[in-house]
């Protein structure tokens, strides 16, 4: 049997693929030597047998079909193994996803726990701060009580924090001090009368906030005179003082309440103009003198404008007849005796009456512009004062507030009297600036309008003189 080399190699490969098992077809195609020898010996001993039919070797197609069948089997086996592998991988993936979800839930829970712990830490810090502030407040309260209650309560805390017993003792001592301070007591003493004389008498103390003095020389409500002394404040309350000294209780109790007798209380007088200006400091005086200057300029400009406006009609009446007659020299003689801007403008027009009208009007306009400088005198300065005064007031406000903050920085806000100086400068300078600015602005605009009106009157008067001159010439020409 003829077997091609390619077939043999293919069969060898299949044999190797099956673990070295020789395919059955190959086993059949490869005759062994033993049967050959045995057949030879049997042929010599036995009569010749008809030859056995020759075994046909598988064709290449059959080999391919076998190989295809083997490969299909392998493919089916691989598909089964792949299916089992996919199932195992799906199961493992599902298991891993479950573990991931569990881990995510655990992370979320741990995040929530962390947030709650952070909130608790924040609340704890707030509680610590509050406790510290309360401790400081309690220590300040005890320190203030030590100064206020004086001998009524003397705590001995040392470095330890006050406890409930200390607080209870403090309030008990404060209540006792309040009861003692609110009692009405009468004792002998001395006080000052309104004329400054010192007298002896009985003093009715209404707690520690008011007192009444009774003596033969003067009785009434008492006010602090400084250094623990008292002085008579209101003599109209003498009957009330005597009633209290006798143990009676009047229905109406006029009283002068004070906080301490260490500082003298003075009657508040009416503030004058210079007192107000003085409270504004240096800037207040600057605004005051600036206002005086502006007032003087307003008066001077009013006088100038009054003279200019009053002379206009008089000048026209004085020179009108001379101009109609063409006697310009007489008209100029009249104008020389007059003073003011109107007379100068009319004189310039009369001197140039022989010129053509257009040229004459230009001369009149030039004369009016020349006189405008006199009519506008002090007007710009008045408006500058009106504009600068509020700015000076604002400067005083800033200066006063800076002074107030300096006092607060050095002495705190405990004493309002220390703050009043800077606040007074801040408010008074603003007030003075507005007091100066508003009238200056009003009068400045009114006087400027008046000056413009005078210019218009001058122009009209000059044109009237010119027209009178031409009328006179026309009348003379018609008469001739």
RODRENZA-490538 format. One record per residue: residue in three letters; x, y, z of N, C-alpha, C in turn. Coordinates in steps of 0.02 Angstrom, whole numbers, plus 32768, in hexadecimal, padded with zeros to 4 digits. Layout:
BEGIN
ALAXYZXYZXYZ ...
//
This chain:
BEGIN
UNK802A7FC48000800080008000802C803D8000 UNK801B80677FD6804180A47FD0802280DA7FFD UNK804980F6802B8033812C805980618167804D UNK8043819D8042806C81D98036808B81F28076 UNK80C28213806D80E7822E80A780BB826080CE UNK8093828580A8806882B780CA8037829580F6 UNK801B825C80DF7FEB82378108800B821D8146 UNK804A8202813E806C81E881788078821E81AB UNK808F82598195809C829081C4805D82A581E7 UNK802682A481C17FE682B881E17FD282878215 UNK7FDC824782067FC9821382377FF682188274 UNK8037822582688064822D82A2804D826782CD UNK803A829C82AD802382D582D57FE682C482FC UNK7FB6829F82DE7F7A828C83027F8C825E833B UNK7FBE8231832E7FD2820483647FEE822B839E UNK8017825C838F8033828583C57FFB82AA83E9 UNK7FC982C283C17F9282E683E17F6A82BA840E UNK7F66827984007F408249842B7F6C8227845D UNK7FA38243846B7FCD822784A17FF581EC848A UNK800981EE844B803681BA84348013817C841C UNK7FD0817D841E7FAA814284057FAA814283B9 UNK7FBD810E839D7FBF810883547F7980FF833C UNK7F668123830A7F23811882F07F1A80D182D6 UNK7EDB80C082DA7ECC807A82C67EDB806D827E UNK7ECF809F82537EDD8095820C7F25808981FF UNK7F5180AE82277F9880A6821D7FAE80638235 UNK7F8D804F826F7F9F800D82897F8D7FD78257 UNK7F567FE382377F447FB282047F707FB681C8 UNK7F887FF181B57FB17FF981797FF87FDF8184 UNK800F7FD881C580547FC481D280557F7B81E6 UNK80627F4E81B580647F0681C680A17EF581ED UNK80967EC8821E80CF7EB4824980F37E7A8228 UNK81337E728242815D7E3D8226814A7DF9823F UNK812C7DF6827B811B7DB5829880E87D91826F UNK80B37DAD825C80837D89823180A27D7481F0 UNK80D17D9B81D680F17D8A819781187D4A819C UNK813F7D4781D481677D0A81DD813B7CD081EB UNK81087CDC821280DA7CA5822280B47C8F81E5 UNK80A27CBD81BB80807CAC817C80AD7C85814F UNK80EF7C95814F811F7C73812481267C2B813A UNK812B7C22817D81327BDE819580F37BB6818B UNK80BA7BD78193807A7BB5818780717BA5813E UNK808A7BCE811280847BC180CB80AD7B8780B7 UNK80E87B7E80D881107B4680C680F17B0780DF UNK80CD7B09811A80AF7ACD8135806C7ABF811A UNK80457AEE810E80017AE580F77FFD7AF480AE UNK7FC97AD6808F7FBF7AE880497FAF7B308041 UNK7FBE7B4680077FB67B8E7FFA7F6E7BA27FFF UNK7F667BD680277F227BF580327F177C2E8001 UNK7EDB7C347FF07ECD7C6F7FC47EE07CAF7FE8 UNK7EFD7CDC7FC47F137D1B7FE47ED97D428002 UNK7EE97D5B803E7EB67D8480617EAA7DC5803C UNK7E6E7DDA80407E5F7E1A801E7E897E52803B UNK7EA17E7A800F7ECC7EB380227EA37EE98046 UNK7EC07EFA80817E9E7F3080A97EAB7F748088 UNK7E767F95807C7E7B7FD7805C7E8E800D808F UNK7EC3803180817ED8806A80AD7EA480A380A7 UNK7E9780C680E17E6780FF80DE7E81813580B0 UNK7E53814C808E7E65818380617E7081C48087 UNK7E8A81F380637E98823480837E588256809B UNK7E23824B80757DE3826A80897DCA824D80CA UNK7DD4820980CE7DBF81E9810D7DE882028147 UNK7E29820981397E54822381707E3D82698185 UNK7E2C828F81537E1482D281657DD382CF818B UNK7DA882A281767D68829C81997D73828681E1 UNK7DA2825681EA7DB08242822E7DCE827C8257 UNK7DFC829D82347E1A82D582587DE6830A8268 UNK7DB7831482397D83834782457D568333827F UNK7D4782F182807D1E82D882B77D4282DF82F8 UNK7D8582D182F67DAB82D883347DAD8321834A UNK7DB5834C83187DB78394832A7D7383AC8343 UNK7D3D839183257CFB83A583407CF383908388 UNK7D0D835383957D0A833D83DA7D32836A8408 UNK7D6E837C83EF7D9783AA84177D7483ED841F UNK7D54840583E97D31844583ED7CF98443841F UNK7CD3840A841D7C9C8404844D7CB684038494 UNK7CF083DF849C7D0C83DC84DF7D23842084F6 UNK7D44844684C77D5B848984D97D2084B784E8 UNK7CEA84B084C07CAF84DA84CE7C9384CC8512 UNK7C91848A85247C78847A85677CA58497859D UNK7CE7849085917D1484AB85C27D0F84F885C5 UNK7D05851685897CFD855F85887CBD857585AC UNK7C87854D85A17C48855D85C47C518558860F UNK7C73852086257C7E851A866E7CAA85538688 UNK7CDC8567865E7D07859E86747CE085E08679 UNK7CB385EC86477C8B8629864A7C5D86288686 UNK7C3F85ED86947C1485EA86CF7C3A85F9870F UNK7C7885DC87127C9F85E8874F7CB386328754 UNK7CC5864E87197CD88695871B7C9D86C2872D UNK7C6086B087127C2486D787247C1686D4876E UNK7C1E869687887C13868E87D07C4586B687F9 UNK7C8486B187E27CB786D788067CAB87228800 UNK7C96873987C37C88878187B97C4F879887E6 UNK7C1A876E87EA7BE2877F88157BF78783885E UNK7C22875388707C3B875488B57C64879388C3 UNK7C8F87A488917CB887E1889B7C8D8820889D UNK7C5A882288727C2E885D88747C0A886388B7 UNK7BF6882988D17BD7882A89137C0788438948 UNK7C46882C89437C78884489737C84888F896C UNK7C8688A7892B7C9188EF89207C588918893E UNK7C19890089337BE08925894F7BE48926899B UNK7BF988ED89B77BFE88EB8A007C33891C8A18 UNK7C6C891F89F27CA1894D8A067C8A899689FE UNK7C6489A489C77C4B89E889BF7C1B89FC89F8 UNK7BF089CD8A0A7BC289DB8A427BEA89E78A82 UNK7C1F89C08A8A7C4889CA8AC67C6A8A0E8AC5 UNK7C818A228A887CA18A648A837C708A9C8A93 UNK7C328A958A787BFF8AC88A877BF18ACC8AD1 UNK7BEB8A928AF07BDE8A918B387C188AB18B5F UNK7C548AA18B497C8E8ABE8B6B7C918B098B60 UNK7C7D8B218B217C7B8B6A8B157C488B8C8B42 UNK7C0D8B6D8B497BDB8B8A8B767BF38B8C8BBD UNK7C158B558BD17C308B548C157C648B8B8C1E UNK7C8D8B948BEB7CC08BC98BEF7CA18C0E8BF4 UNK7C6A8C1A8BCC7C478C5A8BD17C2A8C668C16 UNK7C0B8C318C307BEE8C398C737C248C478CA7 UNK7C5B8C248C9F7C928C318CCF7CAD8C788CC7 UNK7CB08C908C887CC88CD58C7D7C988D078C9D UNK7C568CFA8C947C258D278CB47C2C8D278D00 UNK7C378CEB8D1A7C3F8CE88D637C7D8D0E8D7A UNK7CB38D088D527CF08D2D8D637CE38D788D61 UNK7CBE8D8E8D2D7CAE8DD68D277C838DED8D61 UNK7C518DC48D727C268DD68DAB7C4F8DD78DEC UNK7C7D8DA98DF17CA78DA88E2D7CD28DE78E31 UNK7CED8DFC8DF77D168E398DF77CEC8E768E09 UNK7CAD8E788DEE7C818EB08E017C728EAE8E4B UNK7C668E728E647C578E6D8EAB7C938E838ED5 UNK7CCF8E728EBE7D0B8E878EE27D128ED38EE0 UNK7D068EF18EA47D0A8F3A8E9F7CD68F5B8ECB UNK7C998F408EC97C648F5D8EF37C758F588F3D UNK7C8F8F1E8F4F7CA28F158F957CD98F458FA9 UNK7D098F4F8F7A7D408F7E8F897D258FC58F90 UNK7CF68FD98F617CD9901C8F667CB190238FA7 UNK7C8B8FF08FB87C658FF48FF67C938FF99033 UNK7CCB8FD5902F7CFA8FDA90677D179020906C UNK7D29903D90327D43908190337D0F90B3904B UNK7CD090A990337C9A90D690497C8E90D09094 UNK7C91909390AC7C87908890F47CC090A8911C UNK7CFC90A291027D3590C191257D2F910D9124 UNK7D19912990EB7D0F917290E77CD891889117 UNK7CA39160911B7C6D917191497C8491749191 UNK7CAC914391A37CC5914291E87CF5917B91F4 UNK7D1E918B91C17D4D91C391C97D27920591D0 UNK7CF3920E91A67CCB924B91AB7CA6924E91ED UNK7C8E921592037C6B921492447C9A9227927D UNK7CD9921292767D0A922292AA7D13926E92B0 UNK7D11929192767D1992DA92787CD892FC928A UNK7C9F92E292717C5F9304927B7C4592FB92C2 UNK7C4792BD92D97C2A92B0931C7C5A92C39354 UNK7C9992CE93427CCB92E493737CCD92B493AF UNK7CBC92CD93EA7CC292A394257C899271942C UNK7C53927A94067C1B924C940D7C2C920693F4 UNK7C5C91FF93C97C6D91BD93B07CB691BD939C UNK7CDB918E93B77D22918793A87D31913F9397 UNK7D2C912D93597D3990E693477D8390D6934B UNK7D91909893607DD5907F93637DDA90429337 UNK7DDB904E92F77DDB901792C77E218FFE92B8 UNK7E50902A92B87E93901692A47E959004925A UNK7EB48FCC92497EB98FB692037E818F8891EE UNK7E568F75921C7E218F46920A7DE58F6B91EC UNK7DBD8F4691C47D828F6391A57D498F6691D7 UNK7D1E8F9991D47CE68F9D92037CB68F6291FA UNK7C9B8F4A92317C698F13922E7C258F2E9241 UNK7BF58F0292477BB08F1692557BAB8F3A9299 UNK7BD08F2592CA7BCD8F46930B7BE78F8D9308 UNK7C1C8F9692E17C368FDA92D97C04900892B7 UNK7BE28FEE92837BAF901692617B7690279290 UNK7B618FF692B67B2A900392E67B3E90379319 UNK7B7C903393327B93906493637B9890AA9344 UNK7BAC90AD93057BB190EE92E37B6C910F92DD UNK7B3B90E892C67AF8910592BE7AD991179301 UNK7AE890F193347ACF910293777AEC9144938F UNK7B2D914C93867B4D918B939A7B3491C69372 UNK7B2891BB93307B0F91F193057AC89205931A UNK7A9F91D3932C7A5B91E393427A5B920A9383 UNK7A8791F893AF7A8C921D93EF7AA3926493E3 UNK7AD4926C93B67AED92AF93A67AB792D99385 UNK7A8D92BA935A7A5792DF933A7A2392F5936E UNK7A1392CA939C79E292DD93CF79FC931693FA UNK7A3C9312940A7A59934794337A5D9388940C UNK7A6F938393CC7A7693C093A37A3293DE9392 UNK79FD93B8939179BB93D29380799593EE93BC UNK79B193EA93F6798E940294327995944E9437 UNK7963946D9454796494B59461797D94C094A8 UNK79B194E794AE79CE94F494F179DB953E94F8 UNK79D79555953679E0959C95467A1C95A29574 UNK7A4995CD95637A8495D7958C7A9A96209587 UNK7ABE963595B97AD8967995B97B14967F958A UNK7B1896B7956B7B5096C1953D7B5397099525 UNK7B7D971794F77B85975A94DC7B8197589490 UNK7B6A979094757B669795942B7B6D97DF9419 UNK7B7297EC93D97B7D983093C07B3B984D93A8 UNK7B32988D93B67AF898B1939C7B0798C89354 UNK7AD698E693357ADF98FD92F07B13993592EB UNK7B1D995B93207B4F9991931E7B9499799332 UNK7B9C9937933E7BDD991A934F7BEB99159399 UNK7BBD992D93C37BC8992B940C7BBC98E39425 UNK7BE598CF94557BDE988C94727BB1989194B1 UNK7B80986694B57B52986794EE7B4D9821950B UNK7B3B981E954B7B2E97DE956D7AE497D39571 UNK7ACF9795956A7A889786956D7A7E973B956C UNK7A419729955E7A3096E295587A2C96D0950D UNK7A48969694FF7A48967E94B97A20963D94B6 UNK79EE963E948A79C49603947F79E095DE9442 UNK79FD95A4944E7A19957C941779E4954B93FE UNK79D5954E93BE79A8951D939E79D594EA937C UNK79E594B693A37A159486938A7A5894A8937D UNK7A76949993447AB594B893327AAE94DF92F1 UNK7A6F94F192E07A649511929F7A48955792A5 UNK7A33956C92E07A1695AE92E87A1B95C39331 UNK7A169604933D7A1B961E938179F596619384 UNK79DD967093C079BC96B093CD79DD96CE940B UNK79E6971094097A039733944279D197619462 UNK79D2976294A579A3978C94CB79CC97B594FC UNK79C897F694F779E89824952679C098659529 UNK79CF988F955679AB98CE955C79BC98FE9523 UNK79F698F895077A0C992694D379F79910948D UNK79EA98D1948579D598BA944379C8986F9443 UNK7992985B9423798098149420796D980393D8 UNK797197C393C9795D97AD9387798697709371 UNK797C975E933179A19725931579EA9736930F UNK7A159705931B7A5D970F93197A7A96EC92DB UNK7AB1970792C47AD496EB928A7B1D96E1929C UNK7B4196B6927A7B8996AC928A7BB196EC9280 UNK7BDD96F992B17C09973392AC7C52971E92A2 UNK7C5D96DE92997CA196C5928E7CC296AF92CF UNK7CEC967C92C97D12966193037CE3964C933C UNK7CA99632932C7C7A9619935E7C4E964E937C UNK7C56968E936A7C2D96C393867BEC96CB9360 UNK7BBD96F2937F7B7B96FF93617B6E974A9361 UNK7B45976093337B3297A6932E7AE897AB931E UNK7ACC97E493337A8497EF93277A7997FB92DC UNK7A4A97D592C17A3D97D8927979FE97FF9269 UNK79CA97F1928C798A980F927B7967982492BC UNK7960986592C77941987D930478F598759303 UNK78D9986992C97890986092C6787A981E92E6 UNK78A897F392F3789797B2931278A197B4935E UNK78A097EF937B78AC97F593C4787597D293EC UNK783697DA93D777FE97BB93FA7805976F93F8 UNK7818975593BF7821970C93BA785996F593E9 UNK7890971B93EC78C79707941878B197089461 UNK788C973B94757876973E94BB7845970594CB UNK781A96F5949A77EB96BD94A57810967B94AD UNK78429670948578699632948C788F963094CD UNK78A9966994E178CE966C952178A1965F955D UNK78609670955678319664958C7813961E958A UNK782595F69559780C95B2955477CE95AB9528 UNK77B695E2950B777B95DD94E0778F95C2949B UNK775B95AF9476776695959432773D95BE9401 UNK775B95F193E27736961B93B3771F95F49376 UNK76E6960A935A76CC95E6932076F995EF92E3 UNK7713962B92DB7740963892A37786964392BE UNK77B6962292A177FB962692BB782996409285 UNK7832968392837866969D925578AB9689926D UNK78D2966E92407911964E92567948965C9224 UNK79849661923C79BF9667921179E79626921A UNK79E895FE91E87A0995BC91EC7A5095C291D2 UNK7A7E95A991F87AC595A991E47AE2956391EC UNK7B18955991C97B39951791CC7B6F95159201 UNK7B91954D92097BC89550923A7BD195989250 UNK7BEA95A1928B7BF895E492A57C4095F8929B UNK7C6595D192767CAC95DF926B7CB79619923B UNK7C899622920C7C91965691D87C5A968A91E0 UNK7C6E96CA91DC7C3D970091E57C10970591A7 UNK7BD1971191B57BA1971A917F7B929764917B UNK7B989781913F7B8B97C891367B4D97D1910C UNK7B2C9808911A7AF0981790F37B04982890AC UNK7ADE980C907F7AEC981490387AD298579020 UNK7AFE9883900C7AE998C48FF37ADB98C18FA8 UNK7AC098F88F8F7AB098FC8F477AF199098F21 UNK7AFC98E28EEE7B3998E98EC67B3399258E97 UNK7B66994F8E967B6799868E687B8599738E26 UNK7B8499A48DF77B9E99978DB57BE999868DB7 UNK7C0D99AE8DDF7C5599A18DE27C6599608E07 UNK7C39994C8E357C43990A8E557C3D98D28E22 UNK7C0C98D98DF67C0298A68DC27C3F98A58D93 UNK7C5698E18D7F7C8F98E48D527CCD98C88D75 UNK7CD598D88DB57D0F98BF8DDA7D0E98738DDE UNK7CD498568DE37CD0980D8DE77CE297EB8DA4 UNK7CE298138D6E7CF697F88D2D7D4097F78D22 UNK7D6798128D507DB098108D497DCA98438D17 UNK7E0698378CFE7E2698658CD07DFF986B8C8E UNK7DE798338C767DC198358C377D80985C8C3F UNK7D6398598C7A7D2798808C867D3498CB8C82 UNK7D6D98E18C9D7D7E99288C997D8E993C8C50 UNK7DAF990F8C2B7DBD991E8BE47D7C99288BBD UNK7D4C98FD8BC87D0C99048BA57CE999448BBB UNK7CEF99548BFB7CCE99918C147CEB99D08BF2 UNK7D2D99D68BF07D4C9A108BD07D3F9A108B84 UNK7D3D99D68B677D2D99D38B1F7CE699EA8B13 UNK7CB999DA8B407C7599F28B3A7C709A3D8B42 UNK7C979A598B717C989AA28B7A7CB19AC48B3A UNK7CE79AA88B1D7D029AC48ADF7CCE9AC18AA7 UNK7CAC9A898AA17C799A828A6D7C409AB38A78 UNK7C2D9ABD8AB77BF79AED8AC67C0C9B348AB3 UNK7C4B9B458AC17C639B888AAD7C639B908A61 UNK7C779B5D8A3D7C789B6289F47C329B6789D8 UNK7C049B4489F67BBE9B4989DF7BA49B9089E9 UNK7BB59BAE8A227B9E9BF28A2F7BBD9C2389FD UNK7BFE9C1C89F27C209C4A89C37C049C43897C UNK7BF99C0589667BDF9BFC89237B989C16891D UNK7B729C0E89527B2E9C2989517B2F9C75894A UNK7B5E9C96896C7B649CDF89677B779CF2891F UNK7BA89CCF89027BBD9CDF88BE7B839CD8888D UNK7B609CA188917B2A9C9488627AF09CC5886E UNK7AE59CD988AC7AB09D0888BB7ABF9D4B889A UNK7AFE9D62889E7B119DA1887E7B0A9D9D8832 UNK7B209D6588167B1D9D5E87CD7AD69D5D87B4 UNK7AA99D3A87D67A649D3487BE7A3C9D7387CB UNK7A4B9D9688017A249DD288107A339E0C87E1 UNK7A6F9E0E87C57A829E48879C7A6D9E428753 UNK7A569E09873D7A479DFE86F67A0F9E2D86DE UNK79D69E2B86FF799E9E5586E979AD9E9F86F0 UNK79D39EB2872579E49EF9872E7A119F1286F6 UNK7A409EE886E27A6E9EFC86AC7A489F07866B UNK7A1A9EDB865B79F49EE1861D79CA9F21861D UNK79AB9F2F865679839F6C865A79AF9FAB8655 UNK79EC9FA6866F7A179FE286707A349FF1862B UNK7A459FBF86057A679FCB85C57A379FC5858A UNK79F99FB0859679CB9FA5855E79BF9FE58535 UNK79B2A01D855779A4A05B853379E0A073850B UNK7A1BA07085287A57A08585047A63A05A84C7 UNK7A58A01A84CE7A649FED84947A329FFC845D UNK79F4A008846C79C3A017843779D5A0568412 UNK79EFA08584377A03A0C384167A46A0BD83F2 UNK7A68A08783FC7AA9A07D83DC7AE2A09F8401 UNK7AD5A0B5843E7B08A0D684667B2DA0A1848E UNK7B5CA07F846E7B80A049848F7BAFA06384C5 UNK7BCAA09F84BB7BF8A0BA84EE7BD3A0C58530 UNK7B96A0DF852C7B70A0E985697B60A0A7858B UNK7B4FA07685607B40A034857C7B7DA016859E UNK7BB8A01F857F7BF5A005859E7C06A02A85DE UNK7BF6A06C85E07C02A091861E7BD6A0778657 UNK7B99A06586457B6DA04886787B87A0058691 UNK7B9F9FDE86627BB79F9B86747BF89F9F869D UNK7C1F9FD386937C5D9FD886BA7C4E9FE28705 UNK7C15A00087117C03A00A87577BE39FCC8776 UNK7BD39F9D874C7BB89F5D87647BF09F2B876E UNK7BE39EFC87987C139EC687A47BF09E838798 UNK7C179E5387897BFB9E1087817C069DF5873B UNK7BF59DB687347C019D9286F57BD29DAB86BF UNK7B939DB986D17B639DCE869E7B789E10867E UNK7B8F9E3E86A67BA49E7E868A7BDF9E75865B UNK7C0D9E49866B7C479E3F863F7C329E1E85FD UNK7C059DF085FF7BEE9DCE85C17BC89E008596 UNK7B9B9E2785B47B749E58858E7BA39E8D8571 UNK7BD59EA285967C049ED4857E7C2B9EBA8541 UNK7C409E7B85447C639E5F850B7C369E5D84CD UNK7BF69E5084D77BC89E50849E7BBE9E968483 UNK7BB79EC984AF7BAC9F0E84997BEA9F288474 UNK7C259F15848B7C629F2C84687C689F108422 UNK7C479EDA84147C4D9EBA83D27C0B9EBA83AD UNK7BDF9EEA83BC7B9E9EEC839A7BA59EFB834F UNK7BDB9F1C833A7BE39F2D82F47BFA9EF282C9 UNK7C099EBA82E87C1D9E7E82C37BE09E5982AB UNK7BEC9E28827D7BB39E0082657B999DD4829E UNK7B5A9DBF82977B379D9E82CE7B589D5C82E1 UNK7B6E9D3682AE7B8C9CF582BE7BCC9CFD82E6 UNK7BF49D2D82D27C329D3B82F77C239D54833D UNK7BEE9D7C83427BDA9D9883837BC49D6183B3 UNK7B9F9D3083987B899CF983C37BC49CD083DB UNK7BF69CC783B17C329CA383C77C569CC983FF UNK7C579D0B83F97C779D32842E7C519D2C8470 UNK7C0F9D2D846B7BE59D2584A87BF09CE184C8 UNK7BF39CAC849E7BFF9C6984B97C429C6484DB UNK7C759C8484BD7CB79C8384DC7CB79CA8851F UNK7C929CDE85227C8E9D0485617C6B9CDC8597 UNK7C369CB985847C129C9085B57C3E9C5785CE UNK7C639C3885A07C919C0385B77CC69C1E85E6 UNK7CDC9C5C85D87D0E9C7A86047CF19C87864A UNK7CB19C9A864C7C919CA8868C7C7B9C6886B0 UNK7C799C30868C7C649BF186AB7C939BDD86E3 UNK7CD49BED86DB7D049BDB87107CF39BFE8751 UNK7CD99C3D874C7CC69C6187897C859C4587A6 UNK7C579C34877A7C169C1A87937C1E9BD487B1 UNK7C4D9BAD87977C569B6987B17C889B6687EB UNK7C9B9BA088047CCD9BA288397CB39B7B8876 UNK7CDE9B5388927CD29B2A88CF7CA19AF188C4 UNK7C839AED88887C529AB7887D7C729A72887F UNK7CAB9A6B885D7CCC9A29885D7CE59A1688A3 UNK7CFE9A4988C97D179A3A890C7CDE9A23893A UNK7CA49A4189327C6B9A2C895B7C5899E4894C UNK7C5899D1890C7C47998C88FA7C7D995B8911 UNK7CBC997189127CF19946892C7CE699398977 UNK7CD3996D899B7CC5996389E37C8B993389ED UNK7C57993A89C27C1E990D89C77C3198C589B9 UNK7C6498BB898E7C789876897E7CAA985A89B1 UNK7CD4988589CD7D09986D89FA7CEF98608A41 UNK7CBE98868A567CA6987F8A9C7C8E98398AAD UNK7C6498198A837C5197D48A957C8C97A48A95 UNK7CBD97B08A6A7CF897848A697D20978C8AAA UNK7D2497CA8AC27D4697D48B037D1E97B18B3B UNK7CDC97B58B367CB497918B677CC097468B65 UNK7CC6972B8B287CD596E48B217D1A96D38B3D UNK7D4997008B317D8C96F68B4D7D8996F58B9A UNK7D6297228BB67D5A97228BFF7D3996E38C18 UNK7D0A96C98BF17CEA968A8C047D1C96518C07 UNK7D45964D8BD37D7896188BD17DA996208C0B UNK7DBF965E8C167DEE966B8C4C7DD096588C90 UNK7D91966B8C9A7D70965B8CD97D6996118CE3 UNK7D5895EC8CAE7D5095A38CB67D9395828CC3 UNK7DC8959C8CA37E0A95808CB27E1C958C8CFB UNK7E0E95C88D137E1C95D78D5A7DF395AA8D88 UNK7DB4959D8D747D8A95718D9E7DA7952B8DA0 UNK7DBC95118D667DD894CD8D667E1A94CA8D8C UNK7E4095008D8A7E7E95018DB27E6D94FC8DFD UNK7E3995208E127E25951D8E587E0C94D78E6A UNK7DE594B98E3C7DCC94758E4A7E0694448E4F UNK7E39944D8E237E7294208E257E9894268E67 UNK7E9C94638E817EC5946E8EBE7E9D94628EFE UNK7E5E94798F007E3894768F3F7DFB94488F3B UNK7DEA942E8F007DAF94048EFA7D70942E8EF4 UNK7D36940E8EFB7CF694308EF37CD294378F36 UNK7CF694318F6C7CD594348FAE7CBD94798FC1 UNK7CE194AE8FAD7CCF94F28FC17CB795188F84 UNK7C7695278F7F7C5D954C8F457C7995928F40 UNK7C8D95B08F777CA795F48F757CE895F78F4D UNK7D0F95C38F507D4D95C38F2A7D4095BF8EDF UNK7D0895A18ECC7CF7959A8E857CD395D88E6A UNK7CB996028E977C9096398E807CB8966E8E5A UNK7CFA96758E6C7D2296A88E4A7D27969B8E00 UNK7D3B965E8DEC7D41964E8DA57CFF964F8D81 UNK7CCA96368DA27C8896368D837C6F967E8D79 UNK7C7E96A98DAA7C6996F08DA47C8B97118D68 UNK7CCC97048D607CF097208D267CD197078CE5 UNK7CC296C68CE47CA896A78CA77C6596C58C93 UNK7C3996D18CC47BF696E98CB47BF397358CAC UNK7C1897598CD77C1497A28CD57C3397BD8C95 UNK7C6A97A18C7F7C8997BA8C417C5C97AE8C05 UNK7C3B97758C047C0B97698BCD7BD2979C8BCF UNK7BB997AA8C0B7B8497DB8C127B9B98208BFC UNK7BD698358C127BF098778BFF7BFB987B8BB3 UNK7C1698468B967C2298478B4E7BE198508B27 UNK7BAC982F8B3C7B6C98368B197B4D987A8B27 UNK7B5698948B647B3A98D68B747B5A990C8B48 UNK7B9A99058B397BBD99368B0F7BAD992A8AC5 UNK7BAC98EA8AB17BA698DA8A697B6198EB8A4D UNK7B2D98DB8A727AE998E48A567ADA992E8A47 UNK7AE5995D8A777AD799A48A657B0699BE8A2F UNK7B4699A98A307B7499C089FC7B5D99A989B7 UNK7B45996C89B37B2E995289737AF09978895B UNK7AC2998589897A8599A989767A9599F18961 UNK7ABA9A15898B7AC99A5B897B7AF79A61893E UNK7B259A3289367B519A3488FC7B2A9A2F88BB UNK7AFA9A0288B87AD299FA887C7AA39A358871 UNK7A869A4F88A77A5A9A8988A07A809AC68886 UNK7ABB9AD188A27AE29B0B888C7AFC9B038845 UNK7B0B9AC688317B219ABB87EB7AE79AC987BB UNK7AAB9AB387CE7A719AC387A47A649B0E87A1 UNK7A6E9B3087D97A659B7987DB7A979B9B87AC UNK7AD69B8487AE7B0A9BA287837AF99B988739 UNK7AE09B5D87277ACD9B5186E27A939B7E86CD UNK7A659B8A86FC7A2E9BB786ED7A469BFF86E1 UNK7A779C1487087A939C5787007AB59C5E86BC UNK7AD79C2A86A77AF89C2B86657AC39C34862E UNK7A8C9C0F86367A579C1686047A3B9C5D8604 UNK7A329C7986407A189CBE86457A499CF08626 UNK7A8A9CE486307ABC9D1186127AB89D0F85C6 UNK7AB09CD385AC7AAD9CCC85637A6E9CEE8548 UNK7A379CE2856B79F89D02855579FE9D4E855A UNK7A1C9D6885907A229DB085987A4E9DCE8561 UNK7A839DAC85507AAF9DC6851C7A8C9DC684D9 UNK7A699D9084CA7A449D8E848B7A0E9DC5848A UNK79F19DD384C479BE9E0784C679DD9E4C84B8 UNK7A199E5784D37A3B9E9784C67A4C9E9D847C UNK7A629E66845F7A739E6784177A349E7583EE UNK79FF9E5483FF79C09E5F83DA79A89EA783E3 UNK79B09EC2841F799C9F09842979C69F3783FD UNK7A059F2683F77A319F5083CC7A1B9F4E8384 UNK7A0C9F11836A79F69F0C832579B19F2B831B UNK79879F26834D79459F468348794D9F928344 UNK797B9FAC836D79879FF4836C79A2A00B8328 UNK79CF9FE3830C79EB9FF482CA79B49FF18295 UNK798A9FBE829A79559FB8826879249FF1826E UNK7914A00582AC78E5A03C82B67904A07E829C UNK7945A08882A87966A0C482917968A0C78245 UNK7975A08C82267977A08A81DC7933A09981BF UNK78FDA07E81DD78BAA08A81C378A6A0D381CD UNK78BCA0F3820678ABA138821378CFA16781E4 UNK790EA15681D27932A17F81A37912A17B815D 
//
